[in-house]
Amino acid sequence: METLPDLLRWGMFVLAIVSSLTDLRDRTIPNWLTIPVTVFALGARWYVGGWEMLKVGLFGFLVGFGVYFLFFLVGGRGGGDVKLMGAYGALMGTLNWVVLGILSGILAGIVAVIMIVAKGRVKQTWENIRGIAGKDRVTLESADALSMPHGTVTAVPALLMAWAFGIKAVV
């Protein structure tokens, strides 16, 4: 994993906190956040480490954006989520972004199970998984579908990773 300079770590803190709050409040991750953070991340990488560090950020952006764009194409994510993950990729680089993606996925699964149980949707969810719900099947487009703000679920591991990058390694 790439060690991140403080400038990029602070970018992660800002992105995680603001995206979490806007996604909780409005269920959107705004362009006024993700686009400037992406530009900041790439500029900071150039400033701190030149072309080599910029390449890592560009590739991280392409991977983060690209993976989530595929989810967007099949209706599993919104456009704000795509740009958010691209911004994280630009800040963190590819390998760190992969770790963030794995941690976010694990946390999202835990939160989903808690939401399903808390809302009394275990039977409906099981029927959806088995494919026997028929016309009563709940989809992402259903008015009563459960959903969680992805910006918030992603912010938790991002904040932990940004904090962890500041811990000095023991040699």
C-alpha positions as a Markdown table, in Angstrom:
| # | Residue | x | y | z |
|---|---|---|---|---|
| 1 | Met | 0.0 | 0.0 | 0.0 |
| 2 | Glu | 1.1 | 3.5 | -0.8 |
| 3 | Thr | 1.9 | 5.8 | 2.1 |
| 4 | Leu | 0.0 | 9.0 | 1.8 |
| 5 | Pro | 1.3 | 12.5 | 2.6 |
| 6 | Asp | -0.6 | 14.7 | 5.0 |
| 7 | Leu | -2.0 | 16.8 | 2.1 |
| 8 | Leu | -3.8 | 13.8 | 0.6 |
| 9 | Arg | -4.9 | 12.5 | 4.0 |
| 10 | Trp | -6.6 | 15.9 | 4.7 |
| 11 | Gly | -8.3 | 15.6 | 1.4 |
| 12 | Met | -9.6 | 12.2 | 2.4 |
| 13 | Phe | -11.0 | 13.6 | 5.7 |
| 14 | Val | -12.8 | 16.4 | 3.9 |
| 15 | Leu | -14.2 | 14.2 | 1.2 |
| 16 | Ala | -15.4 | 11.6 | 3.7 |
| 17 | Ile | -17.0 | 14.0 | 6.1 |
| 18 | Val | -18.7 | 16.2 | 3.5 |
| 19 | Ser | -19.9 | 13.4 | 1.3 |
| 20 | Ser | -21.3 | 11.6 | 4.3 |
| 21 | Leu | -23.2 | 14.6 | 5.5 |
| 22 | Thr | -24.6 | 15.5 | 2.1 |
| 23 | Asp | -25.6 | 11.9 | 1.3 |
| 24 | Leu | -27.3 | 11.6 | 4.7 |
| 25 | Arg | -29.2 | 14.9 | 4.3 |
| 26 | Asp | -30.0 | 15.0 | 0.6 |
| 27 | Arg | -29.2 | 11.4 | -0.6 |
| 28 | Thr | -26.8 | 13.0 | -3.2 |
| 29 | Ile | -23.1 | 13.4 | -3.5 |
| 30 | Pro | -22.7 | 16.7 | -5.3 |
| 31 | Asn | -20.4 | 17.6 | -8.2 |
| 32 | Trp | -19.3 | 20.7 | -6.3 |
| 33 | Leu | -17.5 | 18.3 | -3.9 |
| 34 | Thr | -16.2 | 15.4 | -6.0 |
| 35 | Ile | -14.9 | 17.3 | -9.0 |
| 36 | Pro | -12.8 | 19.9 | -7.0 |
| 37 | Val | -11.5 | 17.1 | -4.7 |
| 38 | Thr | -10.4 | 15.1 | -7.7 |
| 39 | Val | -8.6 | 18.1 | -9.2 |
| 40 | Phe | -7.1 | 18.9 | -5.8 |
| 41 | Ala | -5.9 | 15.3 | -5.4 |
| 42 | Leu | -4.2 | 15.2 | -8.8 |
| 43 | Gly | -2.6 | 18.6 | -8.3 |
| 44 | Ala | -1.4 | 17.7 | -4.8 |
| 45 | Arg | 0.1 | 14.4 | -6.1 |
| 46 | Trp | 1.9 | 16.4 | -8.8 |
| 47 | Tyr | 3.1 | 18.9 | -6.2 |
| 48 | Val | 4.3 | 16.4 | -3.7 |
| 49 | Gly | 5.7 | 13.6 | -5.9 |
| 50 | Gly | 5.8 | 14.7 | -9.5 |
| 51 | Trp | 4.9 | 12.6 | -12.4 |
| 52 | Glu | 5.3 | 9.3 | -10.6 |
| 53 | Met | 2.9 | 10.1 | -7.9 |
| 54 | Leu | 0.5 | 11.8 | -10.3 |
| 55 | Lys | 0.4 | 8.5 | -12.4 |
| 56 | Val | -0.7 | 6.6 | -9.3 |
| 57 | Gly | -3.5 | 9.1 | -8.7 |
| 58 | Leu | -4.6 | 9.0 | -12.3 |
| 59 | Phe | -4.7 | 5.3 | -12.4 |
| 60 | Gly | -6.5 | 5.2 | -9.0 |
| 61 | Phe | -9.1 | 7.6 | -10.4 |
| 62 | Leu | -9.6 | 5.5 | -13.5 |
| 63 | Val | -10.0 | 2.3 | -11.5 |
| 64 | Gly | -12.3 | 3.8 | -8.8 |
| 65 | Phe | -14.4 | 5.6 | -11.4 |
| 66 | Gly | -14.4 | 2.7 | -13.8 |
| 67 | Val | -15.5 | 0.0 | -11.3 |
| 68 | Tyr | -18.4 | 2.1 | -10.0 |
| 69 | Phe | -19.3 | 3.2 | -13.6 |
| 70 | Leu | -20.0 | -0.5 | -14.3 |
| 71 | Phe | -22.3 | -0.6 | -11.2 |
| 72 | Phe | -24.0 | 2.6 | -12.5 |
| 73 | Leu | -24.6 | 1.0 | -15.9 |
| 74 | Val | -26.6 | -1.8 | -14.3 |
| 75 | Gly | -28.5 | 0.5 | -12.0 |
| 76 | Gly | -26.7 | -0.4 | -8.8 |
| 77 | Arg | -25.1 | 3.0 | -8.1 |
| 78 | Gly | -25.8 | 6.7 | -8.7 |
| 79 | Gly | -23.6 | 9.1 | -10.6 |
| 80 | Gly | -22.5 | 10.7 | -7.4 |
| 81 | Asp | -21.2 | 7.4 | -6.1 |
| 82 | Val | -19.2 | 7.0 | -9.3 |
| 83 | Lys | -17.5 | 10.4 | -9.0 |
| 84 | Leu | -17.0 | 9.9 | -5.2 |
| 85 | Met | -15.1 | 6.7 | -5.8 |
| 86 | Gly | -13.1 | 8.3 | -8.6 |
| 87 | Ala | -12.1 | 11.1 | -6.2 |
| 88 | Tyr | -11.1 | 8.5 | -3.5 |
| 89 | Gly | -9.0 | 6.7 | -6.1 |
| 90 | Ala | -7.3 | 10.0 | -7.1 |
| 91 | Leu | -6.5 | 10.7 | -3.4 |
| 92 | Met | -5.5 | 7.2 | -2.3 |
| 93 | Gly | -4.1 | 5.5 | -5.4 |
| 94 | Thr | -5.2 | 2.1 | -6.8 |
| 95 | Leu | -4.1 | -0.3 | -4.1 |
| 96 | Asn | -5.4 | 1.8 | -1.3 |
| 97 | Trp | -8.7 | 2.3 | -3.2 |
| 98 | Val | -9.1 | -1.5 | -3.5 |
| 99 | Val | -8.7 | -1.8 | 0.3 |
| 100 | Leu | -11.3 | 0.9 | 0.7 |
| 101 | Gly | -13.7 | -0.9 | -1.7 |
| 102 | Ile | -13.3 | -4.1 | 0.2 |
| 103 | Leu | -13.8 | -2.5 | 3.6 |
| 104 | Ser | -16.8 | -0.5 | 2.3 |
| 105 | Gly | -18.4 | -3.6 | 0.9 |
| 106 | Ile | -18.0 | -5.5 | 4.2 |
| 107 | Leu | -19.5 | -2.5 | 6.1 |
| 108 | Ala | -22.3 | -2.1 | 3.6 |
| 109 | Gly | -23.2 | -5.8 | 4.0 |
| 110 | Ile | -23.3 | -5.5 | 7.8 |
| 111 | Val | -25.4 | -2.3 | 7.6 |
| 112 | Ala | -27.7 | -4.0 | 5.1 |
| 113 | Val | -28.3 | -7.0 | 7.4 |
| 114 | Ile | -29.0 | -4.7 | 10.4 |
| 115 | Met | -31.5 | -2.6 | 8.3 |
| 116 | Ile | -33.2 | -5.7 | 7.0 |
| 117 | Val | -33.7 | -7.1 | 10.5 |
| 118 | Ala | -34.6 | -3.8 | 12.1 |
| 119 | Lys | -37.2 | -3.0 | 9.4 |
| 120 | Gly | -38.7 | -6.5 | 9.6 |
| 121 | Arg | -37.8 | -7.3 | 6.0 |
| 122 | Val | -36.1 | -10.7 | 6.5 |
| 123 | Lys | -38.9 | -12.7 | 4.7 |
| 124 | Gln | -39.2 | -10.3 | 1.8 |
| 125 | Thr | -35.4 | -10.2 | 1.4 |
| 126 | Trp | -35.2 | -14.0 | 1.4 |
| 127 | Glu | -37.9 | -14.2 | -1.2 |
| 128 | Asn | -36.2 | -11.7 | -3.4 |
| 129 | Ile | -32.9 | -13.6 | -3.1 |
| 130 | Arg | -34.6 | -16.9 | -4.0 |
| 131 | Gly | -36.5 | -15.1 | -6.9 |
| 132 | Ile | -39.9 | -16.2 | -5.8 |
| 133 | Ala | -41.4 | -12.8 | -4.9 |
| 134 | Gly | -43.0 | -12.5 | -8.3 |
| 135 | Lys | -45.0 | -9.3 | -8.8 |
| 136 | Asp | -44.4 | -8.4 | -5.1 |
| 137 | Arg | -40.6 | -8.4 | -5.6 |
| 138 | Val | -38.9 | -5.3 | -4.1 |
| 139 | Thr | -36.4 | -3.7 | -6.5 |
| 140 | Leu | -34.2 | -0.6 | -6.2 |
| 141 | Glu | -36.9 | 1.3 | -8.0 |
| 142 | Ser | -39.6 | 0.2 | -5.6 |
| 143 | Ala | -41.0 | 3.0 | -3.4 |
| 144 | Asp | -40.5 | 1.0 | -0.3 |
| 145 | Ala | -37.0 | -0.3 | -1.1 |
| 146 | Leu | -34.5 | -0.1 | 1.6 |
| 147 | Ser | -31.4 | 1.9 | 0.7 |
| 148 | Met | -28.4 | 3.3 | 2.5 |
| 149 | Pro | -26.3 | 6.4 | 1.7 |
| 150 | His | -23.2 | 5.0 | 0.1 |
| 151 | Gly | -21.2 | 8.2 | 0.9 |
| 152 | Thr | -21.7 | 7.5 | 4.6 |
| 153 | Val | -20.9 | 3.8 | 4.4 |
| 154 | Thr | -17.7 | 4.6 | 2.4 |
| 155 | Ala | -16.7 | 7.5 | 4.8 |
| 156 | Val | -16.2 | 5.2 | 7.8 |
| 157 | Pro | -13.4 | 3.1 | 6.3 |
| 158 | Ala | -12.0 | 6.1 | 4.5 |
| 159 | Leu | -11.7 | 8.1 | 7.8 |
| 160 | Leu | -10.1 | 5.1 | 9.5 |
| 161 | Met | -7.6 | 4.7 | 6.6 |
| 162 | Ala | -6.8 | 8.4 | 6.5 |
| 163 | Trp | -6.1 | 8.2 | 10.3 |
| 164 | Ala | -4.1 | 5.0 | 9.9 |
| 165 | Phe | -1.9 | 6.5 | 7.2 |
| 166 | Gly | -0.7 | 9.0 | 9.8 |
| 167 | Ile | 0.5 | 6.4 | 12.2 |
| 168 | Lys | 4.3 | 6.0 | 12.1 |
| 169 | Ala | 5.4 | 2.6 | 11.0 |
| 170 | Val | 7.4 | 0.6 | 13.5 |
| 171 | Val | 10.6 | -0.8 | 11.9 |
